[in-house]
């Protein structure tokens, strides 16, 4: 994972990678929950997928979704080096399309990690909630969005989308949630 972080730092988009602390937290939580089936939206170069896959049960599986072939080719190289290829399935397609397909398949996931394009966060969340198994846990990254969500003058589409998601989560009565202030803010939630 250290080698993957180093390789990712060469990219101009390196800031999209989760922090090492978040990676360790993902592995710990995945192990703690004995996760069998996990779903990730936003693969990038595969660091968070490695973190989740490292924590899965022996027969556990992770489906990870992205559209970028360049980034996911890097991910596949490092998954191979880490011996995780048999645990990770990459789906190259728009995340909403993959989520809809999984809903049609009646898939259920013990853990879902959302860290994809922010403008679609609310839609991803609503779809992912259908896929979340009873007592499963969903994690949503970047909920602070670099502090932009607290800046009333920032009305960029991505900022508005994350604000809308945060508002929806706080108003929902059929979930429990907490915010973990690591990285750029991580929301954890589960259905009641």
C-alpha positions as CSV (number, residue, x, y, z in Angstrom):
1,X,0.0,0.0,0.0
2,X,2.9,2.3,0.6
3,X,4.2,1.6,-2.9
4,X,0.7,2.4,-4.3
5,X,0.6,5.7,-2.4
6,X,4.0,6.6,-3.8
7,X,3.0,5.8,-7.3
8,X,-0.3,7.8,-7.0
9,X,1.6,10.8,-5.8
10,X,3.1,11.1,-9.3
11,X,-0.4,11.9,-10.7
12,X,-1.7,15.5,-10.9
13,X,-4.9,14.2,-9.3
14,X,-3.1,12.6,-6.3
15,X,-5.1,14.6,-3.8
16,X,-8.1,12.3,-4.6
17,X,-6.5,9.4,-2.7
18,X,-7.7,8.8,0.8
19,X,-5.3,9.3,3.6
20,X,-3.3,6.4,5.1
21,X,-5.3,6.9,8.3
22,X,-8.5,6.4,6.4
23,X,-7.1,3.3,4.8
24,X,-6.1,1.8,8.1
25,X,-9.6,2.7,9.5
26,X,-11.3,1.0,6.5
27,X,-9.3,-2.2,7.0
28,X,-10.0,-2.2,10.7
29,X,-13.7,-1.6,10.3
30,X,-14.0,-4.2,7.6
31,X,-12.3,-6.7,9.9
32,X,-14.3,-5.7,12.9
33,X,-17.6,-6.2,11.0
34,X,-16.4,-9.5,9.4
35,X,-17.4,-8.1,6.1
36,X,-18.2,-10.7,3.4
37,X,-19.5,-8.4,0.6
38,X,-18.3,-4.9,0.1
39,X,-19.0,-2.2,-2.5
40,X,-16.9,0.8,-3.4
41,X,-17.9,3.7,-5.6
42,X,-14.8,5.5,-6.9
43,X,-11.7,3.3,-7.3
44,X,-9.1,5.8,-8.5
45,X,-5.8,4.0,-8.2
46,X,-7.1,1.3,-5.9
47,X,-5.8,2.3,-2.5
48,X,-9.1,2.2,-0.7
49,X,-10.0,-1.0,-2.5
50,X,-6.8,-2.6,-1.1
51,X,-7.7,-1.3,2.4
52,X,-11.1,-2.8,2.2
53,X,-10.0,-6.1,0.6
54,X,-7.3,-6.6,3.2
55,X,-10.0,-6.6,5.9
56,X,-12.5,-8.9,4.2
57,X,-13.2,-12.4,5.4
58,X,-11.3,-15.2,3.7
59,X,-14.0,-15.7,1.1
60,X,-15.0,-12.0,1.0
61,X,-15.5,-10.0,-2.2
62,X,-15.3,-6.4,-3.1
63,X,-17.0,-4.8,-6.1
64,X,-15.4,-1.5,-7.0
65,X,-16.8,0.9,-9.6
66,X,-15.0,3.5,-11.7
67,X,-14.9,4.8,-15.3
68,X,-11.2,5.8,-15.7
69,X,-9.2,3.1,-17.4
70,X,-5.8,4.8,-16.8
71,X,-6.3,5.0,-13.0
72,X,-7.8,1.5,-12.7
73,X,-5.0,0.0,-14.7
74,X,-2.6,1.3,-11.9
75,X,-5.0,-0.2,-9.4
76,X,-5.0,-3.7,-11.0
77,X,-1.2,-3.8,-11.0
78,X,-1.1,-3.2,-7.3
79,X,-3.9,-5.5,-6.5
80,X,-1.9,-8.2,-8.3
81,X,1.2,-7.4,-6.3
82,X,-0.8,-7.5,-3.0
83,X,-2.4,-10.8,-3.9
84,X,-5.9,-9.3,-3.8
85,X,-7.0,-10.0,-7.4
86,X,-9.2,-12.9,-6.3
87,X,-11.1,-10.6,-3.8
88,X,-11.7,-7.5,-6.0
89,X,-14.0,-7.2,-9.0
90,X,-13.7,-3.9,-11.0
91,X,-16.7,-2.7,-12.9
92,X,-15.9,0.0,-15.5
93,X,-19.1,1.9,-16.0
94,X,-20.9,4.9,-14.6
95,X,-21.6,4.2,-11.0
96,X,-25.3,4.9,-11.1
97,X,-25.6,2.3,-13.9
98,X,-23.7,-0.3,-11.9
99,X,-25.8,0.5,-8.8
100,X,-29.0,0.0,-10.8
101,X,-27.7,-3.3,-12.1
102,X,-26.9,-4.4,-8.6
103,X,-30.3,-3.4,-7.4
104,X,-31.9,-5.4,-10.2
105,X,-29.8,-8.4,-9.1
106,X,-31.0,-7.9,-5.5
107,X,-27.4,-7.7,-4.3
108,X,-26.7,-6.9,-0.6
109,X,-23.5,-5.5,0.9
110,X,-22.2,-5.5,4.4
111,X,-20.1,-2.4,3.8
112,X,-20.4,0.3,1.1
113,X,-17.8,3.1,0.6
114,X,-18.8,6.1,-1.4
115,X,-15.9,8.3,-2.7
116,X,-16.8,9.1,-6.3
117,X,-17.9,12.2,-8.2
118,X,-19.4,14.5,-5.6
119,X,-22.2,16.0,-7.8
120,X,-23.9,12.6,-7.8
121,X,-23.4,11.8,-4.1
122,X,-27.1,12.1,-3.2
123,X,-28.2,9.8,-6.0
124,X,-25.4,7.3,-5.1
125,X,-26.5,7.4,-1.5
126,X,-30.1,6.7,-2.3
127,X,-29.2,3.7,-4.5
128,X,-26.6,2.4,-2.1
129,X,-29.1,2.5,0.8
130,X,-31.2,0.0,-1.1
131,X,-28.1,-2.3,-1.5
132,X,-27.1,-2.0,2.2
133,X,-27.7,-5.2,4.1
134,X,-29.5,-5.1,7.4
135,X,-26.9,-4.0,10.0
136,X,-24.5,-3.1,7.2
137,X,-22.4,0.0,7.3
138,X,-22.1,2.8,4.7
139,X,-19.1,5.2,4.7
140,X,-19.2,8.4,2.7
141,X,-16.0,10.3,2.2
142,X,-15.3,14.1,1.8
143,X,-18.4,15.3,3.7
144,X,-16.4,18.4,4.9
145,X,-15.3,19.0,1.3
146,X,-12.3,21.0,2.4
147,X,-14.5,23.2,4.6
148,X,-16.6,24.4,1.5
149,X,-19.8,23.0,3.0
150,X,-19.6,25.5,5.8
151,X,-18.8,28.4,3.5
152,X,-22.1,30.0,2.6
153,X,-20.5,31.8,-0.3
154,X,-19.5,28.6,-2.0
155,X,-22.3,27.5,-4.2
156,X,-20.4,25.2,-6.7
157,X,-22.4,22.2,-7.8
158,X,-20.3,19.7,-5.9
159,X,-20.5,21.7,-2.7
160,X,-24.3,22.0,-3.0
161,X,-24.6,18.3,-3.7
162,X,-22.6,17.4,-0.5
163,X,-24.6,19.9,1.5
164,X,-27.9,18.3,0.2
165,X,-26.6,14.8,1.2
166,X,-25.5,16.0,4.7
167,X,-29.0,17.6,5.2
168,X,-30.8,14.5,4.0
169,X,-28.8,12.2,6.3
170,X,-29.4,14.4,9.4
171,X,-33.1,14.5,8.7
172,X,-33.6,10.8,8.1
173,X,-35.1,8.9,11.0
174,X,-34.5,5.4,9.6
175,X,-30.7,5.5,10.0
176,X,-28.1,6.1,12.6
177,X,-25.0,8.0,11.7
178,X,-21.9,9.6,13.1
179,X,-19.1,11.7,11.6
180,X,-15.5,10.7,12.0
181,X,-13.2,13.7,11.4
182,X,-10.4,11.9,9.6
183,X,-9.2,12.9,6.2
184,X,-11.8,15.3,4.7
185,X,-14.6,14.0,7.0
186,X,-16.1,10.5,6.9
187,X,-19.8,9.8,7.6
188,X,-20.6,6.3,8.9
189,X,-24.2,5.2,8.9
190,X,-26.4,2.1,9.2
191,X,-30.1,1.4,8.9
192,X,-32.1,1.2,12.1
